[in-house]
Amino acid sequence: MKTHKVFASLVITVLILASIMFSALPAYAQNPLPPEDPNQSWNPPEEGGKPFMRSGLESKSATSYYPPPHPGTLPSIESACFVDESGQRQTQFGDEPFYLVVQVNSPGYFYLAEYYPLNSSLSPHWLIYQHYLNQAGSWTFGPFYPESSEPSGRHTWKMWLFNSGAWAQKITHFSYKPHYSHPTYPYSTPIPTPAPSGWGSVQVLVVGALVGTLGVTIGMLISGRRRYSG
């Protein structure tokens, strides 16, 4: 009976220890959703989050070198426009791929959120989150494709640039009208910001410690039974 009491006490201790250790583990925060109103005065958190760029997108700088900004220069998104595959500026697209071209005056972290037409009842979502631009100048992002359920109408894209504790914002628009009723594209629905998955090193260490503790407990139980039977 004494051996069983010792075993039960150790199991309870292990469970309490596991609860305390797991509750103390750092939480992996998901990227916050952009506000419902693109004109709202809001910036993403300066720290945390997970860098994200929609699958299939690339970012390319138009120049191999751009002079660094003067000290104290505030970040600015000086211009933003949409171009087709031939590089021609467009404000209306059908089912063809297109690109976003932005001009920034400094390096920094770039964010891009898409807002659907007001009558679509669809929530805004991230296309790019915390993607680092390593120099000032012109950057091209794409190719972008309309989704299979892309609503027709005026789309709003809002951009943020963060550098040295300061933010810049810019809004641009384009209109979408499909050429065909049921097009097929590389992606079909808005892709949510992915949450980190899998176990980190801290979780592995905790589980290892718990397994070791249980092993010691079982060993003590077996040893106690042998002494008791002897």
Beta strands, then each sheet from edge to edge (+ up, - down):
strand 1: 52-53
strand 2: 58-61
strand 3: 77-83
strand 4: 89-90
strand 5: 92-93
strand 6: 98-104
strand 7: 108-115
strand 8: 125-133
strand 9: 137-144
strand 10: 153-163
strand 11: 166-176
sheet 1: 1+ 8- 7+ 10- 11+ 5+
sheet 2: 2+ 9- 6+ 3- 4+
end
